């Protein structure tokens, strides 16, 4: 199999293949998912939780906002798992250093994900103990 065919199958196949990641064969959508998911999901969580407050006040239920927080944290966690796999595959003595800076992209995805996860959870935590509606 030629190098070009191998690159094609790596980008079309499993994005978590450690050999493909070690060679720097991670597609642009995987890079975008690793780096942008945390901040985007956090922003969506912020806007959607504010939009859900009237619904929660009308029905007296807190679960929609809590469900949104858990779902947002899960999506950010999934992006962090992808970043961690790429980070591990591109570090260590046996990994080939890719000229594209894939290791740095993965670290950035982990950092953005950790910050976004922390802010998302801290944003949703008051809903567990405080009343969301005026009396």
ABEGO torsion letter per residue (X at the ends): XBAAAAAAAAAABBAABAAAAAAGBBBAAAAAAAAAAAAAAAAAAAAAAAAAAAAAAAAGBAAAAAAAAAAAAAAAAAAAAAAAAAAAAABEAABBBBAAGAAAAAAAAAAAAAAAAAAAAAAAAAAAABBABBX
